[in-house]
């Protein structure tokens, strides 16, 4: 699985899946086309995370404008990088100090993600994997996090204890919205 190639070692992960009554290619198309408006929980929780930035930069209008584009386009515009794209799987990653108010995201390409090992950061990789199953597709998403040193591991660990449950809620809401979009086509 490509996710294993990009972040085989990690300290934290979460896995969620859903069955979709649509073929894998349609499901992955839905992954790529899904907008934030289709996942209101994602919008609400990400807006809460961005309150300090919005106050500092008065960027609330910019945040609202981001509701109509594809979620993945917004992610890549915000520092995520597509690490691999296959017919059955999409893998993307990000490096940052996620426990800080601005996330401390580093702008890297795929090669930069692979070689990044500066202390004080965490590397995150996430995938969507679509596998044909009885009557449609089994869609799975996994998120993995690897800290680059002990300080980052402790910082991210504290952060994860707080946001981990919300991350799980977002992933499940995201999968439901993908299923709805793929089955609607």
N, C-alpha and C positions, 0 to 999 in steps of 0.2 A: 504494500500500500504506500503511495507517495508520501503520506504524512510521516511514516516511519523513516523515510529517506531525509526529510527536512528537519525533524526534531525527534530523534529516536530516544534521547535521554531527557527526562523531565521530572519535576518534583510534584506538580499538580496536573490533574486532568479532570475533565468531565465529558461524558458521552451521553447523547440523547438520540432517539430514533423514532420514526413514525412510518406507518405504512401508507402509501399513496396509491389511489386507483388511477394511475396514469403510467405510461412507459418512462424509463429512466431519462431519456433525452428531453422529454417534456418537463420532467421534474427539475433537472438541472437548468433548463431554460428559465423555469420559475424562480430558481435560486438567484439567477443573474438579473432577472427583471424586477424582483420584488422591491417595493418602495417602502420607506419608513411609515407612510400613512397606513399601510396594511399591517403594521405591527405597532399599534399604539403604545403598548407597554415599553417597547424599545425606545420610542420617542420620549416618553415620560421619564424613564430612568436615565437616559443619556442627557436629557435636558437638566435633570437634577445634578448630574456630574459636572455639567458645563456652567452652572450658575456662577461660580467664581470668575470664570473666563468672560462670561457675558457681562457681568458687572464691570470687570476691569476694562474690557474692550468695547462694551456696548454693542455686542454682536448678536443680540436677540433676533434682529431682522435676518441676518445671515443664516442663523440656525433654522428659522422658519422656512427660508427659501430651499433648504436642503431636504425638505419633505417630499419633493416630487421626483427626484432622481432615484436611480437604483441604489439600494443600500450598499452594495459592493462598490459602486462608483464613489460613494461618499467615504467608504473605508479606505480605498486606495488614495483618495485625495487627502485623507487624514494621516497618512503614514504607513498604512498596510501595503504590502506588496504581494502580488500574485506570484507564488513560488512554483506552481505547476497547475496545468489545466489539461485534463484528460477527458475523454468522453464520459467516463463514469465518476470522475472525482475532480474537485476544485480545492486547491490548497493555497492558503495565504498566510502571511506572517507579519509580525510587527515586533519592534524592539523599543522598549521604553522604561520609564520609571513610573509605572501605572499607579503607584500608591501616592504620587504627588498630585497637586490640584490640576496641573496642566497635562499630566500623563507623561511628560518628558520623552515624547516619541522621537526617535531618530529616523531621519529620512534615508532609507537604504534601498538598494535594488536587491534582486535575488542573491547575487554573489556576496553582497555586503551582509545580508542576513545570515548566510551560511558561515561566514568567517567571523562574525561579530563575537567578541569575547571580553569587551571592556568591563572592568568591575563596576558594580553598582547598578546594574540593569537587569531586566528580565526579558527573555525572548518568548514570544507567544506564537503558536501556530494553530490554525483551525482549518478544518476541512468540512466539505459536504461530499458524501459518498453515496451514489445511487446504484443500487444493485437490483436487477430484475428479481421479482419474487412472485408468488402465486397471486394472480389478479392485479399486478402492477409493479410497484417498486418499494423496496425498503430504503428509506432515506435516513442516513446517520450523519450526525455532526459530532466531531470530537474537538475539544480545545485542550491544548497542552501548554504548560508554562515551565520554563527552565530559568532559574536565577543564575547569574554569572559569577556570583561569589556569596559568601556567608552573610554579609551585610544585606545584600539584595534579597537573599532567601528569607531572612528574618523580616525585612520590611514588607516583602510581598506576602509572606505568611500572615502577618497582622491584617493587611489589606484584604486578603482572600477570606479570612474569617468573617469579615463584615459583608463583602460584596458577593461572595460565592453563592449564597442562596438566590440573590437577584440575578446573577449570571445564569443560573439554571432556569429561572423563570423566563428570562429573555430567550434562551435557546429553545425552550419548549414553545413559547409564543411564536417564535420565528418559524419553527417547523410546522406549526398549525397553519400559519399564513402561507407558507410555501405549498402545503398540501391543498389548501383552499384554491390557490391560484392555479396550480397544475390540474386539479380536477375540474375546474371551471372551463378550461380551454376546450 
